[in-house]
Amino acid sequence: MVGFIGAGKMAQAMCKGIVRSGILRAEQIMASDPDGRVLTCWEAMGTRTTQCNRTIVENSDIIVMAVKPNMVRRILTDIYPSITKDHLVISVAAGISIDTMQQTLPAGSRVVRLMSNTPALVQYGATVFSRGPHTLPSDGDLVQNLMSTFGLCEEMAEKHLDAVTGLSGSGPAYMFMCLEALSDGGVKMGLPRETAMRLAAQTMIGSAKMVLESGIHPGELKDSVCSPSGSTMSGVFDLEKSGFRFALINAVQTASKRAYEIGLIENYDTASEATYASKNIAVSSIQPPHPLVTPSNQRSGSRQRVRRGRSRHHRHSTAV
């Protein structure tokens, strides 16, 4: 049984991919969310639903945390009493480290951190995952099989996941902006809006497939389209003059850094001031102003750790 804590679009995409693949039936999947309207979509798919996170844990072997980063610790604290070594906990929250999850859950918990993206909704997602130190050898294959049902899935060291967030996690937004701009260009030159949009989208899909299926470097594929003194070369020249490449490279870098900063905020308990200094981030700009009781001090009565305040009314989301 797979249980989703958080029933937003990313969780729905994963569920649809898993069911369509035949790995699990809809009735073998369960989802929780505080918003009953969101759960209506899951019930229409034939899955079981609840508004109690502990019910998910008690009825599932695999628990997928598909919530915003600022909700992860609170939810893990809530389900702590129900977690055993028989559970595999998977988090899709940006920036939340394996170490943070391990410290918040019972000792020896099996934890996986992953980053996917919204094209999973159409089975063209890109997912990268990292396993915690207590996972079983078979857990990697299990995650690979599940996540491959809605697109590409690869395993990498956790140190790369912030960069993955900045590239493929945030990448759909860059591509949508690119797509919108291309279609606007077509409209400016007299094409009907719907036709321009279809042509731009198909061009993007086809170009991506050429890279993936041919194995040829995109620079070489670009050169093959650019005839001497031709129209394409004129357009490419204008893109270069406008800083097109730099804008995309910088967007990935900035988004990756922000993912890291989110992690510093949410993982504050386990980060040292030296770590902040090494990344040129002022501790005063990261240190959360409000206290929150964490599982360890809740159990031992130790001091409250300084963390950013939480709102229990935040919607579940995995948007990055």
Buried (B, 14 or more C-beta within 10 A) or exposed (E): BBBBBBBBBBBBBBBBBBBEBEBBEBEBBBBBBBEEEBBEBBEEBEBBBBEEBBBBBEEBEBBBBBBBBBBBBBBBBBBBEBBEEEBBBBBBBBBBBBBBBBBBBBEEBBBBBBBBBBBBBEBBBBBBBBBBEBBEEEBBEBBBEBBBBBBBBEBBEBEBBBBBBBBBBBBBBBBEEBBEEBBBEBBEEEBEEEEBBBBBBEEBEEBEEBEEEEEEEEEEEEEEEBEEEEEEBEEBEEEEEEEEEEEBEEBBEEBBBBBBBBBBBBBBBBBEEEEBEEEEBEBEEBBBEEBBBBBBBEEEEEEEBEBBEBEEEEBBBBEB
